[in-house]
Amino acid sequence: MNNKLCGMLPDDLQIFLGPHGYDRSHVTKTMLAIYRKRINHISLIQGIPKALKEMLRADFITGIYPPCKSAKSVDNTIKYLFRNDKDLEFETVYLPDNKRKTICVSTQAGCRMGCPFCVTGRYGFRGNLSAGDIINQIISLPHGDEVSHVVFMGMGEPMDNIEEVLKACKILVSDWGLAISSRNITVSTVGILPGIVEFLKRSDCNLTLSLHSPFPDERRLVIPAEKKYPAQKIIDIMKSYPLMKKRRFSIAYVMIMDINDSDTHLEALKKLLGDSPLRVNLLPYHRVNSDPNSSSSLERMQFFKHELTISGISASIRKSRGEDISAACGLLASGLGKK
């Protein structure tokens, strides 16, 4: 099998090209052709010698491949299904909103975190995606050159595939890559502490922790990772970590009626997050099939937002997108696993 250029860093390619007399400029032009110009065949790369193209064609492919199919929501959200050369299936969501064009990428086919409210968790874990698979979810799309923001909130737990996620983040922010500001890239996690520590040290991108409940016993029922990696410990690290370059740390709080939206939960949230720069994103809950739970009302969510804000905690309500095509938070993979 040929090596793939998509997913490589310049140093990776330099190891191959250096002994043949090619310098860093050749490497950079090749990287830009893949990541910025989205060239899907090596013979079409411009600005490098013909002999280099022939050498690359002998040992490499671009690694760019199209989605298998797509579905468009009434709100213009588009969900794409990908299948890589390992036959792993995963989904990607494109969220256009005026000048802001966001791609929600997956980091795994399925997920092994076992969170019962998440459809992706019910799908099970099928395999990790490579950095090339992650980046391909952006550059292979018709809107790839318009993307302004990237969120790692698709299928999978990013901190469970941390090395490939970090590599993808490097490609996203670098001048030889997609050159997207780290302020516009957010990685979401249920709280895998070793991965979080590496992410904080080796990336400037934003971090979001999915909380569900401020009470450990409750959270453990919904997010099994709580047992090994308590949210309190992770939040303490996020509170104390120096924020540079306008980096943002956030808490995602999916609100479920009569489950985690009581006044008691609100007061515990204030206590847990007070006196810190952590922001709170309040999200509606998306039910599936016979699920007896439902989302908190908009009025209740607005009440939470107001009370958090007046207590000094920055809070916002995140609008749901693409629910009619199962592209909203927690719904990815609802159509997979049926082949």
N, C-alpha and C positions, 0 to 999 in steps of 0.2 A: 504494500500500500504506500502511495506517495505521501510525503510530508505535506502539511497544510500551512500556507503562508498566513491565513487568517487565524489569529490567536498567538502569533509569534511576536516577540519583542526584538528590537534591533540587535541586541547582543546575541540572541539565538541565531539570527541569520548571519551575523558577522562571523560567527564560528565556522559556518559553512563557506562563506565567500572569501574571507580573509586569506586563506592559503592559496587562492587562485589569483590574487593580486587586485581584488576589488576592494575599494575603500568605503568609508562610512557614507559618502554621498550616494553611492549606488544602493546601499542598504536603505537609506532614507527615502530615496525615490521609489523603491519597491514597496516600502511600507505605506507611503502616501497613496500609491496607486491602488493598493488594496483597501485601506481604511477610509481615505478621503474621496477618492475617485470611484471606488467600488468596482474596479475592473475585475471581471469574473473569468478572464482567461489570460494566462501569462503572455501570450503572443501579442496582446493588445496594450501591454505596458509601454509607455513612451518615456524617452529620456535615458534609457539604459542601452548598452551595446547589444548587438544581435547575438554575440557569443554568450553573453550573460543570460539572455532570454532562453537560449538553447540549453544552457546548463541548468537553469531553473526548471525548465520543462521536463528535463530528464529525471529530476528528483522531487519535484513539488507540484502541487495543484494549488489553486487559489484558496480552496476551502470555503468558497461562498456558494451557498445553495438556497434555492427559493423555498417558500412555505408550500405545504401540500394543498392547503385550502384556507379560506377565510370566511368570516361572517361579519356583517356590518349592522350595528345597532341603530335604532331610531335617533340616538343622540350623536351619531357619527363616529362613535367608538368602533374600532375594527379589531377583531380577534383573529390571530393567525395560528394555524397548526403547523408545526415543523416535525420532520422525522429525519434524524441524522443517520450516518452510515453504520451505526451500531443498532439501528432500528428502535432507538429511543424516541418516544413521542413527547412533545412538550408544547406549551402554548405561550403566546406573546400578545400583548395588548397595546394598540396605538390609540392615544387619547389626545386628539386635537382640541385646543381651546384658544381660539383667536391666535395670537402670536406664539403662545406657548404650545409646543408640540412634545408630548411626553411618550416615551416607550416604557412599558412595564415588562421587564425581562424575567425569564425563569433561569434558575441555576441548577436545577435537578429535574429529571423526569420523575414526577411524583415527589414524595417526601416521606421521611421515616420518623418525623416528630410525633405522629399519632394524635394530633389535636382533633377531638371528635367533632367540633363544629366546622371543620375545614374539609371541603370536598377533596382537595388535593391529598390530604392526609388519608382519606378513605381509599383513594386510588392506590396507595402504597408506594414504596420506593422501588424505582426501576433502575436508576443509575445516575451518577454525576455527569454534568455537562462540562465540556472543556471551555477554556476561555474563548476559543474559536467559535464554539456553538453559541456562547453568550453574545459575542460581538456580532455574529452573523444575524442574530435576531433584530439587529438595528440596520446594518448596512445592506442586507438583502431585500429590504422592503422598499416599495415605491416611494415612501416618504422618508427614507433613511437620511437623506441630505438635509431635511428640514428639522431634524430632532434637536430640541433645545434642552430637554431634561430626560434623565434616565432614572428609573426607580427599580431596584431589585426587590420586587414585591410579587413576582409571579410564582410559578410552581417551585417548591423546594425551599430549604433552609440555607441561606447563603453561608452562614458560619459553619455549616456542615460540609462545605466545599470551599474552604477559605482560600487555598492557594490559587485555584482557578478564578475565584472572584476577585482577588487582589490583582491578578494578572490582567483581568478584564478591565478593572478600574484604571490600571496604569495605561492601557491602550486608549481608554475613553478620554483621559485628561491630557495626554502628551501631545506635543506639537506635531510629531510624526504620526500620531493616531487621529482620533476624532476631534481633539482639541476642544472638548466640552469642559466648562468650568467645574471644578470639584464642588462648588456651591450648588450646582444643579444636578448632582448625583446623590441619591439616597439609597442606602442599603438597610433593609428591614430584617429583624431577627426576633425569634421567640426567646433568645437568651442562651446561646452556647458560649460560655465564658471564655474558653481558650481561644476560640475564633474571634471573639470581640476584642480581646487583648491584642491579638495580632493585627486586627483591622485598625484599631486606634493608633498603633505604633507605625503602621506601614502605609496608611492612606489618610488623605485629607478630606475624604468624602463624608457626607452626612450619615448619621446613624439613627435608626428608629427602633425602639423596643416595643413589641406587642405585649401589652400588660394583661388585659382582660379583667383582672380584679386586683385591688390593693391588698387582699387578704390571701396569704400563702396557701392556706388549706383549700380555698375556693379555686385559686389559680391552678393548683396542682391537678385538679380534676379535669381541667380543660387544656392546660399546657403541661404535659408530663415532664418537660425539661425543668420545671420549677423544683422538682425533687432533688435534682443534682446541682442545679445552678439557680439558687434563689434570686428572684427579681430584685429584692432589697439590696443584695450585694452588687448586682450589676448597676442599679440606679446610683448607688453610692460612688461607684467608679465613674459613671457618667457625670455626676455632680461635680466631682473633684478634678476631672480631666480638663486641662487648659484648652480653651476654644481659640483656635487660630484661623485666620483668613475667613472670618464670618461663617465658620463651620456650625452646623446646627445639630443638636441632639434632641430627639423627640420621643414622646410616648404615644403609641397608637392604642386607643381605647374603644373597642367595638361595643356598642351599647345594646343590651338585650333586655327587653321589658321584664320587669320583676325578677331579674337575675342579678344584674350588676348596676342597676340605675337608682338605687335607693339613696336616701339622704345619708345613711350610714356609710355607703360606698363613697359618696361625694366628700364627706368629712375625712375619711381615711386617705383619699387621693390628695386632698389639701395638705394633710400632715406628711404624706410620703414625698410630695414633690415641692413643698414650700421652700423658700430661700434657695432656689436654684435656677439656672438658665434653661431648664428643660421645658419644652413646649408640649402641649397635649393636643393631639388630633382626635377628635371624637368622630367615630364612624358608625353608620347604620349597619345593622345586622341583616344578612341575607339568608333567608331560610330556603331549604331545599326539600322538595317532595313532602313527606309526612312529618317533617320536623315540627314539633309542637311550639317551639320558641318563635318569637317575632321581635322585630326591632323596637327599640324605645321610640316614642313619638317624637316628632320634630320639636314640640314644645318642651319636652323633657330634656332633649339634647341642648336646646337653647338655654334652658335653666342651668344645666351643668356648665355650659360655656360661660354664662354670666357670673355664676358663683366662683368659678375658678379664676376668672379674669379679675374680679374685684378683690380676690385674695392675693393677687400679685403673680398668678401663674398664667402665662400666655396660652390661650386656648382657641381652637377653631373647629368648625364642623366641616368635614370633608364630604363633598357631594358625591353621591353614588353615580357611577357611569357603567353603561353596558350590561345592565342586569338582564335585559331581554335576550342577550346572546350568551349568558353565563360567563361574562367577562369581568364581573365585579369582584371585589375583594372576597376571597374564600371560595369562589365558585370555579376556578380553573380546574380542568381535568374532568368536569362533569360529563363530557361527551367521550372521554377516552376509556380504554380498557374494554372496549366492546367488539374488538375485531377478532 
